[in-house]
Amino acid sequence: MNPKNNDILKTYVITTENAIDAVFSSDIAPETSVSEAMRYSLEAGGKRIRPSLVMEFCRVVSGDYKKSTDAAVAIEMIHTFSLIHDDLPCMDNDDFRRGKPSCHKQFSESTALLAGDALENLAFKVILASGYDDGIKSRLLSELSDATARMIDGQVKDLSFLERESVSERELLEMYSLKTCALIECSTVMGCICGGADETKIASAREYAHNLGLAFQIRDDILDIIGDEKELGKPIGSDADNQKITIASVMGIEKASELAEKYSNDALDKLESFENNDFLKDLTKSLLERYK
């Protein structure tokens, strides 16, 4: 990203992390034995892409990203809960996340399970305790609930594929649309809601995020085969080790790369519906050309 846009991203990251700290200093955060595990995973060094999308879409439709801070924190908590559970031995069984031991390795499997559950619950409490008016709260909670349910359905489909010898490209893309795209779509839509966008803008944001999510997941599949473990901060080859079927393994690296580029271009095209979209274009390109 260019220096100006990189500074904007840093602002969103700092805003998100300060807001997370504020939640854990408030009376809405749980004072339980799993709190340390919750914060460990939340503070494990993620790129904060989803909360940044919330804040940027709020900015481009309203001019003030700070209106969406609580929604940004909520989506990051849901995302982190999904990662904690995704790493568990009963799921992907990954020992590292973002270059650090996964939650269940740093603490215990039971603690990680409960930390994920607690983060999911806390995300909804953050919205309920926010200063949004009741109409916005209702819309945000509906989007967050629907996206979480879709993401879980995607994980169910992903696990069901382990029992099969072959999976079609269409089935894989449908699963990605749920497991990966749901929270990215939710991020953009929540930002638009916080900024008071109309339904046309919300629909464009959702379509952008859908294409971004597909491109991002396909790119992730490719990196699991050809990436560098030190750069990625997680094991390479875990999909093959876990006998997971992915677009990259079905289509091959070259065709999968072409498909990722198609969805990337579709995502960028959808950004033309928004003024002041330079940051979003730069962020999109950096995500889809990444090696980390």
N, C-alpha and C positions, 0 to 999 in steps of 0.2 A: 504494500500500500504506500501511497505517497505520504510524505511527512505530515501534511495537514490532516489527512484522513486517519493516519495512524494516531495522531494526537486526539482526534475525536473518539476513536475506539478506546484509547487509554482512559479518557474521561468517563465513558460508559462503564468500563471495567471497574474503575475506582468508585464510581457512584453505586454500582451493584454491590461491591464488597463492603462499602461503608454502610449500606442499607441492611445487608445481612448481619453485620455487627450490631446494628441498632435493634434488629429483631431479637437477637439473642441476649440483648441487654434489657429487653422489655418484659412485661409480664405475660406476653402471649406465647413465648417460647417455653417448651417443657423443661422443667428442672428434674431430669431423670438420669439414670445411669447410662442411657444411650446418647445423651447430649454431646458428649465428647466425640463419639463416632459420627454423629450428624455433622458437626463442624469440621471434623477431619476430612470428610468427603467433600463438603462444600468448599473447603479452602485448599483443595489439593492441586490448584493451579490450572483450572480449566480456562479456556479462551473466552468464556462468557458470551458466546455468539448469540444464543437465544435471547438473553436479556438485552443485548446490544441491538438486536433486531426490533425488540419491543420499543426501546427508546428512540431508535432512529425513525421507525414508521410513525411514532407519535410526533416526532419533530417535523417530519416532512408534511404532515397534514395539519399541524397546529402551530408549529414554531417553538414549542416548549417541551423538551424531552422529559423534564422533571415531573410532568403530570403522570408519567407511566412507571415511576420507580417501584411502587408496590407490586404492580403486575409483573415487572421484570424480575423482581426477587422471587415471586411465586413460581414463575416458569422455570427459573434456575433450580429451585427446590424440587420440582417435579422431575426435571431432567436428571438431577443428582440421585434422586430416589431410584430412577430407572437404571442408572449405571451401577449402583450398589447391588441391586437385585440381579442385573445382567451378569455381573462377575461371579455370582455365587456358584458353588460346585454343581448345584442342580440345574443351572442354566448354562453359561458359557465357560465356567470354571477357569477364569482368568486370575492370575496371582498379582498382576500389576495393572495400575490405572494411572495414567498421566505421570509415569516414571516412578510412582510410589507403590508400596504394597496396597493391594485392594483392601477395602474396608474389612472384609471377613478374614484377611490375613493379618491385618494390623490389630484387630480386636478378636472377634470370634464369629463363627457363622451365625449363631443366634443373635448376637448383638447387631451384626450387619443387617440381618433381616428386619429387626425391630427398628433400627435407625432409618431404613428406607421407608417403612410404614409411617414412622413419626414425621419424616420430611414431607410425605404426601399429605398428611393431615395438616401440618403446619402451613403448607402453601395456601390452603383454602382459608385458614385462619388469618393469614396476612391480608388477603383480599377483604375478608369480613371486617377486619379491624382498621381498614384503610379509610381515608377521607373521601373516597368516591361517593357520589350520590347513589341512592338505592338502585336506580335504573342501570347505571354503569356497573355496579357490583353484580347485579343479576346477570348481565350479559357476559361479564368476565368469568364468573363462576360457571356459567353454562359452557362457554368455550373451553375453559380449563378442564371441566369434567368430561366433556365429549372427547377432547384430545387425549386425555389420560386413558379413557376407555378404548379408544382406537389404538393407542400405542400398545396397550396390554393385549388386545386382540392380535396385533401384529406379532407380538412375541409368541403367542400361542401358535400362530401359523408357522412361524420360524421353527419352533420346536417340533411341530408335527412333520416338517419336512425331513427331520433326521430319521424318521421311520420309513422313508421312501428311497428307492434307488434313483429316481429321476424326478425333476421338477421343471416345469416349463418356464420360459422367460416371462410369460404373462403372469403366472402365479407368483414368481419372485417379485415382479414389479408391483403387484397388488399388495404383497406383504410389506415391501419397502414403503408403499404409500401409507400404510398404517404405522408400522414400527418406527420409521425415521421421519416421514413427512409430517405426521400429526402434530408434534410439538413445535416444529418449525413454522407450520401454518398458523398454529395457535399464537406463536410469538408475534407474527406480523399483524394478525387480526386484533389481538389485544392492544397492540400499539395504536392501531387505527381507532379502536373503540375509545381508548383513553384520550385520543386527540379529537374526537368528534367527527370522524370521517363519515361520508355517506356510503350507502351500500355498494355503489359502483366502485369506489376506491377499495372497500373491503374485499370485494370479489377479485379485483386485480392483485391485491396483496396476497390473497390466498393462492391464486394461480402462480404467482411468482414463487412463493414458498414451496409449493408442490413440486415445481420443476427444480428448484434449488435442492430440495431434499433428495429427489431421485438422483440428481447428478452427484451430490455429496456422498450418498451411500454407495453408488457404483464406484466412485473414486476411492472410497474407503476399502471396498472389496479388492480393488487393484493394488492398493498400497499394502494390504495384508499379504500379498504375494511378492511384490517387488520392493516394498518400502524398507527403510532402515529402522531397526528396533530402537536405537538410541534417539533418533530424531522423533519417532512417533510416541515414545514413552510407554509403549505396550508391546507385548510379544508379537512377532511376525509369524505367520503361518498357523495362527490359532484356528482359523476357519477349517483348514485342511486337517489339523490335528483333531478337531471336534467333528470331523466328517460333515461339515456344513456345505450345502450347495449354495453357490452365489452366482450372480450374473457373470462375474469374471471367470469362474470355473466352467460355466456352461457355454459362454460365448467365446472365451479366450480374451487375452489382454487387449489385442488390437481392436476388435469389434466392440468390446465393452468401453474402451476409451472413446470410440466414435459415438457411442450412445450417450456417454456422459457429456460429451461436447454438445450434442444436440440439445439435451436438457439444459445445459448451461446457457446456450444461446436463447432458448425459449424463456428462461428466467430473466435474462437481461432484456429481452424484448418487452416483457411485462412491466419492467421498471419505467418504460416510456410514459406510463400513465401518471407518473409522479414527477413534480417539479423538484429541483434541487436534489437530484438523484445521484450526484457524483460519488458520495460516500458509499451508497448502496452498490453502485456498479463496481467500485474499487474493492469493496469487501467481498462481493460475489466472486469476482475474478481471483482474488487472493485465496479464497476457500477452495475453489475448484482447480487451482493450479498448485495446490499445496503438496509438500512432501512431509509435513508434520501433522 
